[in-house]
Amino acid sequence: MRFLIHGSIAYDLLLHTESSFPDAINPKELSKLSVSFLAEHMERHHGGTGANIAWNSALLGDTPMLVGAVGNDGDDYLTLLKKRGIDVSLVEQRKGEVTATAIIGTDSAERQITFFHPGADGSAGLPDCSDLSETVDFGIVSPRNAKLMIEGAGAMAAAKIPYLFDPGQQVILFGQDEFRRAVAGSKGLVMNEYEWELASKKLEWTEKDVLQTCGLLVITLGERGLRLEKKGERHDIPACKLSQLKNPTGAGDAVRAALLHGLSRKWSLVDTGRLAAAMGSLVCEQEGTMLEALDWEMLEGRVMDNYREKLPK
């Protein structure tokens, strides 16, 4: 399957503290907030939502085309993506700017605070994808420059490319009308539990409204798994058991790659959700957002161990 993946391409700085974010924050003194945390662990990795989704799609055997931007420090990153079978011909490289950077802090209970510098993505444009309608099977618009997300959703709708819309925490930057149009043109809305709270308020829509508008709602629930819902059908997929928990950063992007894989093949929501949960669990067991390799038999075994049923062939 050939996927068109809009999203950020970034370098990740991952910090982990054994402290608790809530313990250090007094909700009655938020106007005077000034906190500091000791990060006992630090790692630097390649990342970005678009790159992560594309990377996992390639591991699953699909053919991802990535739409995003890098700066003058992005040559090595693009070379790495190419080696992994990712089509980067639609990635814009902007000289004189840096590639986006995410600084992600995780506390003792896996709560996260993220700072994101858009770098080249902040001034990038959108390539013409109108001629891809006959060659692309499915797509996704994931977090990056908010303006380009809305434009990318509109372009895919115009080209009649089915796509998922994953607004992330960019929700706060959307106008209500443009956000509604992006969801209405999609084949499904995907986000985590916290993001859904933001989105429902901005849209002024209930879950039922979303299902009537685009037909599918997927909400990831962290250690509780994920929920997939369409008209007349809801499935709560428990999370897979972990051999170890290293860092959850990037697990959601692995989930999204699995959603593309299953939905494009018209798998049931249950099978798609189980594949998504298994992929997300693998990323949680390592440091960094990108799996070095993927053994399909091992992945099938993980699904069997957790759900006692096989994945479709």
C-alpha positions as CSV (number, residue, x, y, z in Angstrom):
1,M,0.0,0.0,0.0
2,R,1.2,3.5,-0.8
3,F,0.5,6.2,1.8
4,L,0.8,10.0,1.7
5,I,2.0,11.1,5.2
6,H,1.9,14.8,6.1
7,G,3.8,15.6,9.3
8,S,6.8,17.1,11.1
9,I,10.3,15.9,10.6
10,A,12.3,16.7,13.7
11,Y,15.2,15.9,16.0
12,D,14.1,14.8,19.4
13,L,15.8,15.5,22.7
14,L,14.2,13.1,25.3
15,L,14.6,13.9,29.0
16,H,13.3,11.7,31.8
17,T,13.0,12.7,35.4
18,E,12.2,10.5,38.4
19,S,10.2,13.4,39.9
20,S,6.5,14.0,39.5
21,F,5.2,17.0,37.5
22,P,2.0,17.5,39.5
23,D,4.0,17.4,42.8
24,A,6.0,20.4,41.7
25,I,3.1,22.4,40.5
26,N,0.7,24.3,42.8
27,P,-2.5,24.8,40.8
28,K,-3.3,27.8,43.0
29,E,-0.1,29.6,41.9
30,L,0.0,28.9,38.2
31,S,0.3,32.6,37.4
32,K,3.7,32.5,39.2
33,L,4.8,29.2,37.8
34,S,8.5,28.6,37.8
35,V,9.7,25.0,38.1
36,S,12.8,23.0,37.4
37,F,13.3,19.2,37.2
38,L,16.4,17.1,37.4
39,A,16.5,14.9,34.2
40,E,18.5,11.8,35.2
41,H,18.4,10.5,31.7
42,M,18.8,12.2,28.3
43,E,18.8,10.8,24.7
44,R,18.9,12.5,21.3
45,H,17.1,10.8,18.4
46,H,15.6,11.3,15.0
47,G,11.8,12.0,15.3
48,G,8.9,14.1,14.2
49,T,5.4,12.7,13.8
50,G,5.5,12.5,10.1
51,A,8.9,10.8,10.0
52,N,7.9,8.4,12.8
53,I,4.7,7.3,11.0
54,A,6.5,6.9,7.7
55,W,9.3,4.9,9.4
56,N,6.9,2.5,11.0
57,S,4.8,2.2,7.8
58,A,8.0,1.1,5.9
59,L,8.7,-1.5,8.6
60,L,5.2,-2.8,8.1
61,G,5.9,-3.3,4.4
62,D,4.0,-0.3,3.1
63,T,5.3,2.4,0.8
64,P,5.2,5.8,2.6
65,M,5.6,9.2,0.8
66,L,6.5,11.8,3.3
67,V,5.4,15.5,3.1
68,G,7.3,17.8,5.4
69,A,10.3,20.1,5.7
70,V,13.9,20.0,6.9
71,G,16.6,22.7,7.3
72,N,20.2,22.8,6.2
73,D,21.0,20.3,8.9
74,G,18.6,17.7,7.4
75,D,20.8,16.0,4.7
76,D,21.8,13.1,6.9
77,Y,18.2,12.6,8.1
78,L,16.9,12.5,4.5
79,T,19.6,10.0,3.6
80,L,18.5,7.8,6.5
81,L,14.9,8.0,5.5
82,K,15.7,7.0,1.9
83,K,17.6,4.0,3.1
84,R,14.6,2.9,5.0
85,G,12.4,2.9,1.9
86,I,10.7,6.2,2.5
87,D,9.9,8.4,-0.5
88,V,11.2,11.9,0.5
89,S,10.7,13.5,-3.0
90,L,8.0,15.7,-1.5
91,V,10.1,16.9,1.5
92,E,11.1,20.5,1.2
93,Q,14.7,21.4,2.3
94,R,15.0,25.1,3.4
95,K,18.5,26.4,3.4
96,G,19.4,28.9,6.1
97,E,17.0,27.3,8.6
98,V,17.3,24.4,11.1
99,T,15.2,21.2,11.2
100,A,12.4,21.2,13.7
101,T,13.4,20.2,17.3
102,A,11.2,18.6,20.0
103,I,12.3,18.7,23.7
104,I,10.2,16.1,25.5
105,G,10.2,15.7,29.2
106,T,8.7,12.6,30.8
107,D,8.1,12.2,34.6
108,S,8.0,9.2,36.9
109,A,4.3,8.4,35.9
110,E,5.0,8.9,32.1
111,R,3.3,12.3,32.0
112,Q,4.9,14.5,29.4
113,I,5.7,18.1,28.7
114,T,6.9,19.0,25.2
115,F,8.5,22.1,23.7
116,F,8.6,22.2,20.0
117,H,10.5,24.5,17.7
118,P,9.1,24.3,14.2
119,G,12.3,25.4,12.4
120,A,12.1,24.9,8.6
121,D,8.5,23.7,9.0
122,G,7.4,27.1,10.2
123,S,8.0,28.7,6.8
124,A,7.6,25.7,4.5
125,G,5.0,25.4,1.7
126,L,2.9,22.5,0.4
127,P,3.8,20.5,-2.7
128,D,1.2,19.8,-5.4
129,C,-0.1,16.3,-4.7
130,S,-3.1,16.5,-7.1
131,D,-1.6,14.0,-9.5
132,L,-1.2,11.3,-6.8
133,S,-4.9,10.4,-6.5
134,E,-4.4,7.3,-8.7
135,T,-1.3,6.1,-7.0
136,V,-1.9,6.7,-3.3
137,D,-4.1,4.3,-1.3
138,F,-4.5,6.2,1.9
139,G,-3.1,9.2,3.8
140,I,-2.8,11.0,7.1
141,V,-2.4,14.6,8.2
142,S,-0.4,14.6,11.4
143,P,0.9,17.4,13.6
144,R,3.2,20.0,11.9
145,N,2.7,23.7,10.9
146,A,-1.0,24.2,11.6
147,K,-1.7,26.2,8.4
148,L,-0.2,23.4,6.3
149,M,-2.2,20.8,8.1
150,I,-5.4,22.5,7.1
151,E,-4.2,23.0,3.6
152,G,-2.9,19.4,3.4
153,A,-6.3,18.1,4.5
154,G,-8.0,20.2,1.9
155,A,-5.7,19.1,-0.9
156,M,-6.2,15.4,-0.1
157,A,-10.0,15.8,0.0
158,A,-9.8,17.6,-3.3
159,A,-7.7,14.8,-4.8
160,K,-10.1,12.2,-3.3
161,I,-7.3,10.6,-1.3
162,P,-8.9,9.0,1.8
163,Y,-7.0,10.3,4.9
164,L,-7.0,10.3,8.7
165,F,-6.8,13.6,10.5
166,D,-4.5,13.6,13.5
167,P,-4.6,17.2,14.9
168,G,-2.5,16.5,18.0
169,Q,-2.2,19.5,20.3
170,Q,-2.3,21.8,17.2
171,V,-6.0,22.0,18.0
172,I,-5.6,25.2,19.8
173,L,-4.3,26.9,16.7
174,F,-7.2,25.9,14.4
175,G,-10.3,28.0,13.7
176,Q,-13.5,26.1,14.3
177,D,-14.7,26.2,10.7
178,E,-11.4,25.0,9.2
179,F,-11.1,22.3,11.8
180,R,-14.6,21.1,11.1
181,R,-13.8,21.0,7.3
182,A,-10.6,19.0,7.9
183,V,-12.5,16.4,9.9
184,A,-15.5,16.3,7.6
185,G,-13.2,15.6,4.6
186,S,-11.4,12.8,6.4
187,K,-12.1,9.1,6.9
188,G,-11.4,9.3,10.6
189,L,-10.3,11.5,13.5
190,V,-7.3,10.2,15.6
191,M,-6.0,11.6,18.8
192,N,-5.2,10.8,22.4
193,E,-7.6,11.3,25.3
194,Y,-6.3,14.7,26.3
195,E,-6.3,16.0,22.8
196,W,-9.9,14.8,22.4
197,E,-11.0,17.0,25.3
198,L,-9.4,20.0,23.5
199,A,-10.8,19.0,20.1
200,S,-14.4,18.4,21.3
201,K,-14.5,21.9,22.8
202,K,-13.0,23.6,19.7
203,L,-15.3,21.7,17.4
204,E,-18.3,21.9,19.8
205,W,-19.0,18.3,18.7
206,T,-19.7,15.2,20.6
207,E,-18.3,11.8,19.7
208,K,-21.6,11.1,18.0
209,D,-21.2,14.3,15.9
210,V,-17.8,13.2,14.8
211,L,-19.0,9.7,13.8
212,Q,-21.9,11.3,11.8
213,T,-19.4,13.6,10.1
214,C,-16.4,11.4,9.1
215,G,-17.4,7.9,10.2
216,L,-14.5,6.9,12.5
217,L,-13.1,8.1,15.8
218,V,-9.9,6.6,17.3
219,I,-8.8,7.7,20.8
220,T,-5.5,6.4,22.2
221,L,-5.6,5.8,26.0
222,G,-2.0,5.3,26.9
223,E,-1.5,2.3,29.3
224,R,-5.2,1.5,28.8
225,G,-4.9,0.8,25.1
226,L,-7.1,2.5,22.5
227,R,-10.8,2.9,21.5
228,L,-12.0,2.6,17.9
229,E,-15.6,3.6,17.1
230,K,-17.7,4.0,14.1
231,K,-21.5,4.1,13.6
232,G,-23.0,1.2,15.6
233,E,-19.7,-0.3,16.5
234,R,-17.2,0.4,19.4
235,H,-14.2,-1.6,20.4
236,D,-12.0,-1.0,23.4
237,I,-8.6,-2.6,22.8
238,P,-6.5,-3.2,25.9
239,A,-2.8,-2.3,25.7
240,C,-0.3,-5.1,25.2
241,K,1.7,-6.2,28.2
242,L,5.2,-4.7,28.1
243,S,8.4,-6.6,28.8
244,Q,9.8,-3.3,30.1
245,L,8.7,0.4,29.9
246,K,11.5,2.6,28.7
247,N,9.8,5.6,27.2
248,P,6.4,6.1,25.6
249,T,7.4,8.8,23.2
250,G,6.6,7.8,19.6
251,A,4.2,5.0,20.6
252,G,1.3,7.0,19.2
253,D,3.0,7.4,15.9
254,A,3.5,3.6,15.6
255,V,-0.2,3.2,16.4
256,R,-1.0,5.5,13.5
257,A,1.2,3.6,11.1
258,A,-0.7,0.4,12.1
259,L,-4.1,2.2,11.6
260,L,-3.1,3.1,8.1
261,H,-2.0,-0.5,7.5
262,G,-5.2,-2.1,8.7
263,L,-7.7,0.4,7.5
264,S,-6.3,0.6,4.0
265,R,-6.7,-3.2,3.8
266,K,-10.2,-3.0,5.1
267,W,-9.4,-5.1,8.2
268,S,-11.9,-5.1,11.0
269,L,-11.6,-2.4,13.7
270,V,-10.7,-5.1,16.2
271,D,-7.8,-6.5,14.1
272,T,-6.6,-3.0,13.2
273,G,-6.7,-1.9,16.9
274,R,-4.8,-5.0,18.0
275,L,-2.0,-4.4,15.4
276,A,-1.9,-0.8,16.6
277,A,-1.6,-1.7,20.2
278,A,1.2,-4.2,19.5
279,M,3.1,-1.7,17.4
280,G,2.8,1.0,20.1
281,S,4.0,-1.4,22.8
282,L,7.2,-2.2,20.9
283,V,8.1,1.5,20.9
284,C,7.4,1.8,24.6
285,E,10.0,-0.9,25.3
286,Q,12.9,1.1,23.8
287,E,14.5,4.5,24.0
288,G,13.7,6.6,20.9
289,T,10.7,6.8,18.6
290,M,12.0,4.6,15.7
291,L,12.3,0.8,15.8
292,E,15.5,-0.5,14.3
293,A,13.7,-3.5,12.8
294,L,10.4,-5.3,12.9
295,D,9.9,-9.1,12.9
296,W,6.4,-9.8,11.6
297,E,6.3,-13.2,13.2
298,M,7.2,-11.7,16.6
299,L,4.5,-9.1,16.1
300,E,1.9,-11.7,15.3
301,G,3.1,-13.6,18.4
302,R,2.6,-10.6,20.6
303,V,-1.0,-10.2,19.3
304,M,-1.7,-13.9,19.9
305,D,-0.2,-13.7,23.4
306,N,-2.3,-10.7,24.4
307,Y,-5.6,-11.3,22.5
308,R,-5.6,-15.1,21.8
309,E,-6.5,-14.5,18.1
310,K,-4.4,-14.2,15.0
311,L,-4.0,-11.2,12.8
312,P,-5.3,-11.4,9.2
313,K,-2.8,-12.7,6.7
